[in-house]
Amino acid sequence: MIMEKLQSYKSRVSLNFEGFQYQLGDFQLRVGKVLPTHSENLRGIVMEVEYLPISSMEKARQVMEDFMDIWQQALSKRSLPGHFMHMEPNFAEYGLADQYTSQHTAVQYATVMAQLIATVQAVQARN
């Protein structure tokens, strides 16, 4: 049902994710670069943050928002190209409850992929 709603399996763009996973206290951080398959042109950097002690998204929301505010402040002090996008799908739309599961992760990854694919296609259309 989730795959049908996402429609991401119909896309013909291939992206390769390479990165690392870190444990920082109660946070688990996954950071990776996104490259089109068979290319070295960077298409994005993906960062996933997980607050381990709490599996309820609603209960963890304030901690995660504080983390994102600190991250945004740190980034704003540097003049880096590109921009930071916070993506949080509407999980209820996929029939998913408040307790975080691997299905939530799949929806998040598919949402990120859709955004990156749209970016790749927009760049290809301009060239």
Summary of the structure (lengths in Angstrom):
residues: 127
radius of gyration: 15.8
end to end distance: 35.8
largest distance: 46.4
contacts: 270
relative contact order: 0.18
helix: 45%
strand: 24%
